[in-house]
Amino acid sequence: MNSKERVLTTMNHEEPDRVPIFTSQIDSLDVLKGYDQESAGSLGDLVTILRLARFVPFYSKWIKFLANRRGTFRLSSKRIIKLFQTIGTDLLAMPTCMLPLGKSAGFGMSRPGLNTPKWSNMVDEFGRMFSFWESKDSDLRLMNYVGGIFESETGDLEEVMAKYEKWAPLDPDIKARYYAYEEAVKLAGDKGPYVIPGLTGFMEVSWQSIGFENYARLLFEHPDFIEEVTRKNGEFSKGIIENLVARYDVELLMVWDDQGYKTGTFISPKQYSRLIYPKMKDLVNFCHKNGIKVIHHTCGNINKILDKVVDTGIDGLNPLEPAAFMDPFQVKKDYGDKITIIGNVDPIHLLAKGTPEKVEAYVKRLIKECAPGGGLIVASGHSINPSVSYVNYRAMIETTRKYGTYPINIGE
């Protein structure tokens, strides 16, 4: 089987030739060096371009120009595909949103009176601000969320809402947003990995554009405003899916929408059921009507809303974060006939602080208990952070290859 066949067979809860492997993002220089791909970090080329562009006159115009060039995305996609082909992963999600806008302008959208603070390096199309930083142990370039452009220094909610209303509508028809996905599909070919489009959901981009404190206050003081922001972000995602259906042969996509932090959900189960659940269910139904399966990515502890998350109709759940007390073995018992489990190899205690032997023992257990009958894709319980070692990451990959061949036959 090739990667696409392997992943889709697994998502159908059937047994492929072996358990598929997925990695979302690699931010560890040790892992990249181990595969001779020092400069192939997922954000490496983008960050380099944006950092250099800051010193060029007419910064915003240059950002707009570079972000609309297919060659910019081809360069990044080429390095990413080469990296994951070298590793041998089977699945890769390429973003179709979160486009960089530079300093308050880009893609022909009007941004009157809204300027990015000097200490940030980039604002994306949702109004989220990011800064670039280097790992303390290396010069690996990383990007970090630092706030929302609609936040008020005085905490004035009226100001927050007024700033948001000035922001131009999100446009799913911008051609450049599909370049990275298109180029990655071409470069991967039949060799793999299986490239799928990724897009944002309903909650994460909503609160990040205005700041979580503002989001929480507005949720109680101006619930209609939060409802409208959530609806607009959802309609934007649906617009992207409509374009994907019309232009490409898409059978699987990923929706990024973190719902929780380490010990619980961002909002109460009641609020989730009212605000997020019906919209996500509608989005999943729309995908299914068009022959597309959906992987839902959410970090954090979502145990209190897990039944609702599964009931939206999603086909896969990623990453079941160990540090947030998500248990893949229990999830497999409770929902294994409904969803594919994607992830859960602990990136901290195992991949960063463990040993290859401990990684192998855990991955063998994961395969033994969760892989029979399909429905398991091995992955880290989060991105591959700067502390993850090459030997431990490689142990996860090689153990999956060695023991993940069907039929599963792992003794005591």
C-alpha positions in Angstrom: 0.0 0.0 0.0 1.0 3.6 -0.5 0.6 6.2 2.3 -2.8 7.4 1.0 -4.2 3.8 0.9 -2.8 3.0 4.3 -4.3 6.0 6.0 -7.7 5.8 4.4 -7.9 2.1 5.1 -7.1 2.8 8.7 -9.7 5.6 8.8 -12.3 3.1 7.5 -11.5 0.9 10.5 -10.0 -1.8 8.3 -6.6 -3.3 8.5 -4.0 -1.9 6.1 -0.5 -3.4 5.5 0.9 -1.6 8.6 0.0 1.1 11.2 0.4 4.5 9.6 2.6 7.2 11.1 1.9 10.9 11.5 3.9 13.9 12.7 2.4 17.3 12.8 5.4 19.6 13.2 9.1 19.2 14.1 10.7 21.9 16.2 13.6 19.8 17.4 17.0 20.6 15.9 18.3 17.3 17.2 15.6 15.4 15.2 16.2 17.5 12.1 20.0 17.0 12.3 19.4 13.3 12.8 17.7 13.1 9.5 20.2 15.5 7.8 17.4 18.1 7.5 18.7 21.0 9.6 16.8 23.7 7.9 13.6 21.9 7.1 11.6 23.0 10.1 7.9 23.5 9.2 8.2 27.3 9.7 11.9 27.7 8.8 11.6 29.3 5.4 8.6 31.4 6.2 10.2 32.8 9.4 13.5 33.5 7.5 11.6 35.5 4.8 9.6 37.5 7.3 12.6 38.3 9.5 14.6 39.5 6.5 11.7 41.5 5.1 11.5 43.5 8.3 14.6 45.4 7.2 13.3 46.2 3.8 11.5 49.5 3.0 7.8 49.1 2.4 7.7 46.0 4.7 4.0 45.4 4.4 4.0 45.5 0.6 6.9 43.0 0.5 5.0 40.7 2.8 1.9 40.9 0.7 4.0 40.2 -2.5 5.9 37.2 -1.0 2.8 35.7 0.6 1.0 35.7 -2.8 3.9 34.1 -4.7 3.5 30.4 -5.5 7.3 30.0 -5.4 7.4 31.0 -1.7 5.1 28.1 -0.8 6.9 25.7 -3.3 10.2 26.3 -1.5 8.8 25.5 2.0 6.7 22.6 0.7 9.8 21.1 -1.0 11.8 21.0 2.2 8.8 19.7 4.3 8.0 16.9 1.9 11.7 15.9 1.6 11.9 15.7 5.4 8.9 13.6 5.9 9.8 11.3 3.0 13.2 10.8 4.7 11.5 9.9 8.0 8.9 7.8 6.3 5.7 9.3 7.8 2.4 8.6 6.0 0.3 11.7 6.7 0.9 15.4 6.4 -1.6 18.3 6.9 -0.9 21.5 5.0 -2.6 24.7 6.1 -5.1 26.6 3.8 -5.5 29.5 6.2 -3.6 31.6 8.7 -2.0 33.6 5.9 0.5 36.3 7.0 -0.5 39.9 6.6 2.6 41.8 7.8 2.1 45.2 9.4 -1.7 45.8 9.2 -2.2 45.2 5.5 -2.2 42.5 2.9 -4.1 40.6 0.3 -6.0 43.8 -0.7 -8.0 43.9 2.5 -8.5 47.3 4.2 -7.2 47.6 7.8 -8.0 51.2 8.8 -6.3 52.3 12.0 -5.2 48.8 13.0 -1.4 48.5 13.3 0.6 45.7 14.7 2.7 46.6 17.8 6.4 46.9 17.2 7.3 43.9 19.4 5.4 41.5 17.2 6.7 40.2 13.8 3.5 39.2 12.1 -0.3 39.3 12.2 -2.3 36.6 10.4 -5.6 37.0 8.6 -7.6 36.3 11.8 -5.9 39.1 13.7 -3.6 36.9 15.7 -0.1 38.3 16.5 3.1 36.3 16.4 6.7 36.8 17.3 9.7 34.8 16.2 12.2 33.3 18.6 15.1 31.0 18.7 15.4 27.9 20.9 17.8 28.5 23.7 19.7 25.4 22.8 19.9 26.1 19.1 19.3 28.6 16.3 16.2 26.8 15.2 13.6 29.4 14.1 10.2 29.1 15.8 7.0 31.2 15.9 4.9 32.0 19.0 1.4 33.4 19.5 1.7 36.6 21.6 -1.8 38.2 21.5 -4.8 39.4 19.5 -4.8 42.6 17.5 -8.3 43.5 18.7 -7.3 43.6 22.4 -7.7 46.7 24.4 -5.0 48.1 26.7 -7.6 49.3 29.1 -9.8 46.2 28.9 -12.6 48.1 27.2 -14.9 45.5 25.6 -16.6 48.1 23.4 -13.2 49.0 22.0 -12.5 45.3 21.3 -15.7 44.8 19.5 -15.2 48.1 17.5 -11.8 47.0 16.4 -13.1 43.6 15.3 -15.9 45.2 13.2 -13.3 47.2 11.3 -11.5 44.1 10.2 -12.3 43.1 6.6 -14.1 39.8 6.2 -12.1 36.6 5.8 -11.9 35.6 2.1 -11.8 31.8 1.3 -11.3 32.6 -2.4 -7.7 34.0 -2.1 -5.7 31.8 -4.5 -2.5 31.9 -2.4 -4.1 30.1 0.5 -4.2 26.9 -1.6 -0.6 27.1 -2.9 1.1 25.2 -0.1 -1.4 22.3 -0.3 -1.2 22.2 -4.1 2.6 22.2 -4.2 2.9 19.6 -1.4 0.5 17.2 -3.2 2.5 17.5 -6.4 5.8 17.0 -4.6 4.6 14.0 -2.5 3.1 12.1 -5.5 2.6 8.4 -4.9 5.7 8.2 -2.8 4.0 10.0 0.1 3.2 11.2 2.6 -0.5 11.5 2.0 -1.0 15.3 1.9 -4.4 16.6 3.2 -5.6 20.1 3.7 -5.9 21.7 7.1 -8.1 24.5 8.3 -9.2 26.2 11.4 -12.4 25.6 13.4 -14.6 27.7 15.6 -13.0 28.5 19.0 -9.2 28.8 18.9 -9.0 31.6 16.3 -12.0 33.3 17.9 -10.4 33.8 21.3 -6.8 34.3 20.1 -7.8 37.3 17.9 -9.3 39.2 21.0 -7.4 37.6 23.9 -8.8 35.0 26.2 -9.7 37.3 29.1 -11.7 39.4 26.6 -13.2 36.3 25.2 -14.3 35.0 28.6 -15.8 38.4 29.6 -17.6 38.8 26.2 -19.0 35.3 26.5 -21.0 36.4 29.5 -21.5 40.2 28.9 -22.0 40.1 25.1 -22.7 36.5 24.1 -24.3 37.6 20.8 -20.9 39.1 19.8 -19.0 35.8 20.5 -21.8 33.9 18.7 -21.3 36.1 15.6 -17.4 35.8 15.7 -17.8 32.1 16.0 -20.3 31.9 13.2 -18.1 34.0 10.8 -15.0 31.8 11.5 -17.1 28.7 10.8 -18.5 30.1 7.6 -15.0 30.9 6.5 -13.9 27.3 7.1 -16.9 26.1 5.2 -16.1 28.3 2.3 -12.6 26.8 2.2 -14.1 23.3 2.1 -16.4 24.3 -0.7 -13.4 25.4 -2.7 -11.5 22.2 -1.9 -14.5 20.2 -3.0 -14.8 22.1 -6.3 -11.1 22.1 -7.2 -9.4 19.0 -5.8 -10.0 15.3 -5.0 -10.1 15.6 -1.2 -11.1 12.6 0.9 -9.7 13.6 4.2 -9.0 16.9 6.0 -7.9 18.2 9.4 -9.7 20.8 11.5 -7.4 22.6 14.0 -9.3 23.8 17.0 -7.9 23.4 20.5 -10.7 23.0 23.0 -8.8 22.6 26.3 -5.7 23.3 28.5 -3.9 20.8 30.7 -6.6 20.1 33.3 -9.8 21.0 31.5 -11.8 22.6 28.8 -11.5 26.3 27.9 -15.2 26.8 28.3 -17.8 24.8 30.2 -19.4 21.7 28.7 -22.7 23.6 28.7 -21.1 26.5 26.7 -19.4 24.1 24.4 -22.7 22.3 23.7 -24.4 25.6 22.9 -21.7 27.5 21.0 -19.3 25.0 19.3 -21.0 21.6 19.1 -23.8 22.4 16.6 -21.5 24.3 14.3 -18.9 21.6 14.3 -21.5 18.9 13.7 -22.9 20.9 10.8 -19.4 21.3 9.3 -18.7 17.5 9.7 -22.0 16.7 8.1 -21.2 19.0 5.2 -17.8 17.2 4.7 -19.4 13.7 4.8 -22.0 14.7 2.2 -19.1 15.6 0.0 -17.2 12.3 0.6 -14.7 13.8 3.0 -13.6 12.4 6.4 -12.6 14.8 9.2 -9.8 14.6 11.7 -10.3 16.9 14.6 -7.1 18.3 16.2 -7.4 19.5 19.8 -4.7 19.7 22.4 -5.7 19.8 26.1 -8.0 17.9 28.4 -11.3 17.4 26.7 -12.6 14.5 28.8 -15.7 16.4 30.0 -16.8 17.1 26.4 -15.4 14.0 24.7 -18.8 12.4 24.1 -20.0 15.6 22.4 -16.8 15.9 20.4 -17.2 12.4 19.1 -20.9 13.0 18.5 -20.1 15.7 16.0 -19.3 12.9 13.7 -15.6 13.3 13.4 -13.7 10.4 12.0 -10.4 10.9 13.8 -9.1 12.6 16.9 -5.6 14.0 17.4 -3.4 14.1 19.5 -4.9 12.8 22.8 -2.3 14.7 24.8 -0.7 12.7 27.6 0.3 15.8 29.7 -3.4 16.7 29.7 -4.5 13.3 31.1 -6.0 12.0 27.8 -5.9 8.2 27.8 -5.9 6.5 24.3 -6.6 3.1 25.7 -9.8 4.2 27.4 -10.8 6.3 24.4 -10.2 3.2 22.2 -12.5 1.1 24.5 -15.2 3.8 24.6 -15.1 5.2 21.0 -12.9 2.8 19.0 -15.7 1.8 16.7 -16.4 5.5 15.8 -13.1 7.3 15.6 -9.5 6.7 14.6 -7.0 7.5 17.3 -4.1 9.6 16.1 -1.3 10.2 18.6 -0.5 10.0 22.3 3.2 9.0 22.4 4.2 11.4 25.2 6.5 14.1 23.8 7.8 15.1 27.2 8.3 12.1 29.5 9.0 9.7 26.7 10.3 11.5 23.6 12.2 14.2 25.4 13.1 12.7 28.8 12.8 9.0 28.2 14.9 6.3 26.6 14.5 4.4 23.3 13.7 1.3 25.3 10.8 3.1 27.1 9.6 4.6 23.9 9.6 1.1 22.3 7.7 -0.5 25.2 5.0 2.2 25.1 4.5 2.1 21.3 4.3 -1.7 21.4 1.5 -1.5 24.0 -0.2 1.2 21.9 -0.1 -1.0 18.8 -1.1 -4.2 20.6 -4.2 -2.7 22.3 -5.3 -0.1 19.8 -4.3 -1.2 16.3 -6.2 -4.5 15.7 -9.1 -3.8 13.3 -7.6 -0.5 12.2 -8.4 2.8 13.7 -4.9 3.7 15.0 -2.3 6.1 13.5 0.8 6.4 15.7 2.0 10.0 16.4 3.3 12.1 19.2 0.9 13.5 21.8 1.8 17.0 20.5 4.3 18.5 18.1 7.9 17.4 18.2 9.2 20.2 20.6 12.8 21.4 20.8 13.6 19.0 23.7 12.7 15.8 21.8 15.8 13.7 21.0 16.5 12.1 17.7 17.1 8.7 19.2 13.7 8.7 21.0 11.8 10.1 18.0 13.4 7.5 15.7 12.5 4.8 18.2 8.9 5.7 17.9 9.1 5.5 14.1 11.1 2.3 13.9 9.0 0.5 16.6 5.9 1.3 14.6 7.4 -0.1 11.5 8.7 -3.2 13.2 5.6 -4.2 15.3 2.8 -2.4 13.3 2.6 -4.9 10.5 -0.8 -6.5 10.1 -2.0 -8.9 11.4 -0.8 -7.5 14.7 1.1 -10.2 16.6 2.8 -8.8 19.7 3.4 -11.2 22.6 3.5 -10.5 26.3 
